[in-house]
Amino acid sequence: SLDGRRMVRVHNLCMLAATGLPELFRLADLDAIFTANVKLHVPRLLKEPLNVVRDAFTELCADALYNYRVTCAKTSPAGQLILPESLKLMPLYTLGLLKSVGLRPNSPDSGRGGGGGPDPRADERAVSLSMLEDMPVSASYRLLHPRLYDLEKISTDAHPRAFTPLDDSTLHFALPLPIPCSAEHLSNSGAFLLDGGSHLLLQVGKDAPPDLLDEVLATSHADPSKPLELSEGSDLGGKVACMVKEMRHDLPFYVPLHVYVSGGNGPEERRVLSLLIEDKTKHEISYVDYLCAVHRRIQQKMQ
C-alpha cells in the first residue's frame, strides 16, 4: 500500500460446473474457447513448422465437433455435418485464423521474378502473432472474422436498430448488419467498409456515381493518386463516421482507416481481398471447401 503495508487482494468466484456433455456444449462460449486455444498453440510456432501448427488448429476444430457428434448427436445421418449451436462458427473462426497474417503461409510466388518481397513480411507476421497472443476475449472475433458493410444499403435498407443507442448509452450505437465476407458482394459502382480488426478499409468503386462520392468523400470525382478522406458532413458520411468510432471502441490499440478507389490493385485492395475469408484464393481454400475438409476428418475419426 502507499504507507508500506503488505496486502493481498483475494478474488472469490462462484462458478457452476456442467453435469454432462450436452449441457457443456449447450453453454460453451466460443470466443473464450477459441481465444484460449490461440494462446496455447500460437507459441508453438517458435519451435514447430508453420504447417504443423496450422494443421493443429484444424484438428482442434474437428475434435470438438467429433466429440459433439458421438456424445450428443449419435442418431444423426453419418454423411451429415452436425454443428452445435454454440460452436457453429468454430470452423469459420478457424479458417479466419488460418488466413490471418500470422498463420498464412508465404506465397510461393513472392520474391521471384520481380514479384516483390515475402507476403506476408516478417514484421507483419510478428505483429499479427503478438496481437493474437495478447488479444482479450472480447476482441477475438474482431481479429479473426472480418465484417463487410455495403454503405449504400446503410442509407436505404438499414437494420431497424442500426445507429440507435445501445442500452440507453449516449456514446455507443448499434451497427447495421454486415453482408457475407465474399468478393461476389463487392462492385465497382458502390462503396464498402471492411472491419479487419487491426485496420479499417473503405473501398470506393472506380465507377461509383457522383452523388455517392459526394456523400462519402465530399467530392464528385475520386482521384486514386491523391489521399482520400471520409467526409462527415453528409448524412451517409456521418453514419460511416459513427460506425468507425464504434469499431474502434474497446480495442487495446488504435485502428487506422484507409480510404482508396478500387481497380488500382494497390496494397489496400490486395489486403481487402486477403480478408474475404469465405472466398477461395490462389493458395487458400474457400469456407465451403474448408467445411468439407473438417467433415472428412470427423468421418475418419468415426470409422
N, C-alpha and C positions, 0 to 999 in steps of 0.2 A: 504494500500500500504506500501512499505518499509519506506516511510517517514512519516507514521502515518495518511495519509488522508483516510477517509471513502469513499469507492467507491462501486458502484453497477454495476454488469455486466448484461446487458439485451440481451437476445437472441430473435430475431424476426424470426418466421417461417411462411411461406405461405403454407398452406395445403388445398388441394382441397377436398371437401365433395362429396360423391356419391349422385346422384339424384334419384336412385332407387335400389331396392334389386338385380336385375340382374347384375347391374354394380358393386354393393358391393361384390357379390360373385365372379364376374369375376376378380376383383382386390384384393381379400383377400390375405393377407400374412400369410400363415400357421404358419411359425416359430414365428412370432410376436404374433399371436393369442394364440398359444399353450403355449408359454413362459408366457404370461400374465395369462392364466388360471392356470398354475402351481403355479405361485407366489401368486395368490389369494386363492387357495384352499389347498395347502400343509400345511399352518399354521393351518388349521382346525384339523390336527392330534393332536394338543396339547389339544383339548377339546372333540374330537369325536373319535369313534372307527375306526380302520383301514378299515374295510369292508364298512363303511358308506362313507368314503372319496373315496375309490376305485370305488364304485358304482356311486358317483357324477361325476367322470371323464367320465365314460361310458355314463352317462345321458347327459353331455355336448356335447359329440360327436354325440349322437343320436338326440339331439335338433337341432344342426347345420344342420345336413343332412335332418332332417324333414322339417325345415323351407325352405331349398332349394327346397325340393320336392314339397311343397304346393304353393310356390311362383314362381318358375322358371321351373318346370317340371310337371305341372298338367296333361298333356296328356300322360305321360309315363305309361306303364302297372303297375298295382298295385303290382304284385309279383316280380317286378324287383328292385334291389338296385341301386339307381341313385346317383352317386358321382360327385360333381362339380369338374372341372379340377383343380382349385386352392386348394381344400381341399381333394383331392382323397387319400392323405396319412394320413389324420387325424385318421382313425381307426388304422393304423399301428403305428403311434406315440403314440396313447392312449394305445395300447397293450404293446408297449415298456416301457411306463411309469409304467403300472401295473406290469410288470415283472421285473422292476428295483429293486435294493436292497432296496431303500427307501420305496416302496409301496408293495413289495412282502410279502405275509403272511409267518409267520414261518411255517416250515414243521411240520406236526403233529407227525412225527416220530423222530424229533430231540430231544435229551436229554433223550430218553427212551431206556432202554435195551442196554446201551453201544453205542447208536447212536451219541454220541458227544453232544456238546452244541447246542444252538439255531442257526438256519440258516435262515436268516442272523443274525449275532450277533448285539447286541445293538449299539456298537460303529460303525460298518459298516453301519447300518441304519442311525445313526445320521450324519455321514459324507456324505452319499448319499443325505439325505434331505437338508443338508446345501448347497451342490452343486446345487441342483435343485432350491432352493430359490434364490441363488446368481448368477445363470448362465446367461450370456448375451444371447441375441437372436441368435447371430452367433454360439453359442455352443450348442444350444438346440437339434439339430438333431444329434449331435455327442454323447450326453449323452443318448438319447432316442432311437436311431436307429443304432445299431452296424453294421459295414460293414466288410464283409468277402472277402478275396482275395486268389485266388489259385496261389501260387508262380510259379508253373510250367507253367501255361498259360501266366504269365507275360513275360517269356522268349521266348515264341513261338507265341502266338496269342494275343499279347498286343494290346490295343486300339491304333489307329494311332497317337493320340495326347499324349499318355502316355509318361511321362518323358520329355516332351518338355516344354520350359519356358512359364510361364503364363504371358501374356501381356508384352512380351519382358523383363521379370524380369530375373535377374541372380541368384536369391536366391530361387524362388519358381517354382515348376514344377507340371504339371498336373498328377493326379493319374490314374492308369488303372481302368477299370470298375470293380466294385465288383460283386461277384456272390450272388445268393439268400442265405439269412442267415438261412440255414437249414442244419441239420446233414446229409441229404442224399447226400450233395455235398462234405462231408469230406471223406477221405480214409486214411488207414494206410500206403499207399505207396507214399503219397505226402507230401507237406509242405504248410501250410496255415497261413495267418496273419489276425488276428481279431482286428479291432479297436473298443474297447469298450467304448471310450470316456475318462474314467478316467484311463485306463490302456490298454496296447497293449500286445497281446498274440500271440506268434509264435509257432505253433504246427508242429513238425516234426514227420512224421509217423514212427512207430516202424519197418515197412518193407520198408522204403524208400531206393532206390538204392544208392550205394556208391557215384556215380557221383553227385547226388542231395545233399547228405550230404556234400560232398566236396565243392559244390557251396555255400551252405548256412552256414555251420558251420566250413569249412576248416578241416574236418576230415572224414574218411571213415567209422567210427563206432561211434554212439552216445550212450554214457553210461548214462542211466536215473539217476543213483545215483550220477553223478558229475554235477557241474554247467556248463551250456551251454551258449555260447555267439555267437552272429551273426558275421559272417566273412564279411568284407567289401572289401577283396582283389579280389574276383571274379566279373564277370560281373553281375550275379544274386544277389550276396551279396551286391554289390554296389547299385543296383536298390532298394533292400529292405531297405537299409540304407537311401536312398533318400526318400522312402515312409514314413519311421519312422520320419524323420526330418520334412517332410511336415505335417504329422498328429499332431506333437507336436506344430506346429506353431499356434499362435493366440489363445492359451488357457491360462486361468489365473492360471494354475497350471502345475507342471511337470508330464508328463505321463510316467511311467516306462514301460520297455519292459521285458516280461518274456518269456524265451525260454524253451521248455520242449518237451519230447518224449511222444507220445500218447500210450495208453494201460496201463498206470500205475494207473489210477483212482486217480491221485493226485489232490490237490486243484486247480491247473491251469486248468486241464482238466474239472473238475466239473464246474469251472467258465465259461469256454467256452460254455459248454452245456446249462448253465443257460442264456447265452446271445444270443442263437439261438432263437430269439423271434418268428419266424414263425412256430416253432415246438410245438407239444403238449408235455407237461411234466407230471410228476406224479400228480402235483397239479394245473397245469395251462392248459388252452385250447390252441389250435393252432390258427393261424391267420385266416384260413378259418372258423373255428368254431366261432371265435370272430365276424367276418363279419356277420355271420348268426344271432348271438345274437343281434347285433346292428340293423340288418334289422327287426328282430321281434319287437324290441322296436319302430321302426319307424312305422311299420304297426299298432301296438297298438295305437299310437298317432293319426293315420289317421282314426280310427274307430269312 
